[in-house]
Amino acid sequence: MTLAEQPTPAPEQPAPRGRRADAERNRAAIMEAAGVVFAEYGGAVDVREIARRSGVGMGTLYRHFPTKDDLLLTVLEQQFGSWLTAAHEQASATEDPWQALTGFFEQMLTTQAGNRAVVESYTTRGGPTPDCAQRCYTFIDELRIRCMDVGLLRPDVTTEDLVLLSGSLSQAVLTTGDSHPGQWRRLLRISLDGLSSRNTEPLPEPTVHAETPTSD
């Protein structure tokens, strides 16, 4: 039989509408349950708990998300995107630049206080992905410039300072959440007071580590 005489393979048939609808419902149920479970227990939780709460079998879960990291990243990106969109909307609706900046910190830490997986990702990577971290950095920079333009923020504060501060406060949320819930609010108030332009004493310059000389 020549190549031309060989039968043409039948085109792959799309999944029946009912099957697609079931798959979409299962995926939505997994995402919803994972969001709750990751928020409660963080990224180290056993995925069997997510399957149990979503009402699907482990095979179904793994068909949608081959690894736990796939599921965690998908959930975190969705949650981070929703949070950042809400933060943008709140800041845009706030005329006072200082209130916009402080409102951002309040909203960020309040969100993280109720979501262990989000705060874990923020303290280690600045966000679930490099893209999320960059978007957050850009937003913080915008808030800083607004405050600088009207003289509310001490002039030597950089965007990197604010990013590092947000990470430090996120770590405080993570480490004090069980023993001293709400302690981060005191630390935030202390930190914000230090950022005010009322403070005129120059900040210390960041330490620059000398490069280790290489041998020839």
Residue, then its C-alpha position, 0 to 999 in steps of 0.5 A: m500500500t502506497l502512502a497515498e493509499q493509506p486511510t486518513p486518520a479520523p479527526e479527533q472528536p471534541a469532548p461532549r458538552g456534558r463532559r466539558a461542563d463536568a470538567e469545568r465544574n471539577r476544576a472550579a471546585i478544586m480551585e475554590a477548595a485549594g484557595v481555602v486550604f492553602a490559606e489555612y495551612g500554607g503550601a505544605v498542606d497535603v493535596r488529599e485534603i484539597a481533594r476531600r474538600s472539593g469532592v473529587g478523586m485524586g485522579t481528577l485533581y491530578r488531571h487538572f493539576p499534575t503537581k501540587d506546585d501547579l495548583l498552588l501557583t495557579v491559586l496564588e496568581q489568581q488571588f494575588g491578581s485579585w488583591l492587586t486589582a483591588a489595591h489599585e482601585q482603592a489607591s485611585a479612589t483615595e485623593d490623599p497620597w499618604q492615605a493611599l500609601t498607608g491604605f496599601f500596607e493595611q490592605m496588603l497585611t490584612t489580606q495576608a493575615g488571612n492567607r498563609a500561602v500568600v504571605e509565604s510567597y510574598t516573604t520568599r519571592g515578593g509574590p507568587t511569580p516574578d511577574c507578580a513581584q514586578r507588578c507589585y514593585t511598580f505599584i509601590d513605586e507609584l505610591r512612593i512618587r505620589c507621596m514624594d511629590v507633595g512632600l509627605l514622605r521623607p526624601d531619602v526613602t526609596t522604592e526598594d526601602l518600601v518593598l523590603l519593609s513590606g516583606s519584613l512586615s509580611q514576615a511579622v504577620l507569618t511569625t506572630g499570627d498564632s501567638h500575637p494576632g494583630q501585632w503587625r498593626r503596631l509594627l506597621r504604625i511604628s514603620l509608617d511614622g518613621l517614613s513621614s517627612r517629619n523625620t529629618e535625620p538622614l537614613p544610613e546608607p545601605t551597605v555595599h559588599a565589596e566584590t571578592p577578588t578572584s585569583d588569576 
